[in-house]
């Protein structure tokens, strides 16, 4: 999924509390990367000090072509690329630019993973069914869900991996 000529943004998973070190090491390899940081005030004894903490713990974003893929993986403290259903997908430019704009504002941001509930409207974002919307029927185990697709003129229920869905 990594293009040979056109660089794109990808998410990289790092070891805990190693994000800033990974960014430094990647820049030494001349790989463009981005670590969204959020300013937080912490109490250290009687002093209130400002620190910059990663917005998304254990994640760094890299702008690479296929040529840089192995260089990123060989970087110390890098665990691997973030995958969805065993595939590496680029982050759409609109989403990446939105994240940069949000981080540029001086507001508190909380990052949470999707939590699905029965009745939620969802859209399939990966695989052959990408773009199809449906309704969450039930949570079928830790990673699979049952989705009802009613747009075909009849109701069809499929069991699908949660990583292939987003809330609508």
Order of alpha helices (4+ residues) and beta strands (2+ residues): beta-alpha-beta-beta-beta-beta-alpha-beta-alpha-beta-beta-beta-beta-beta
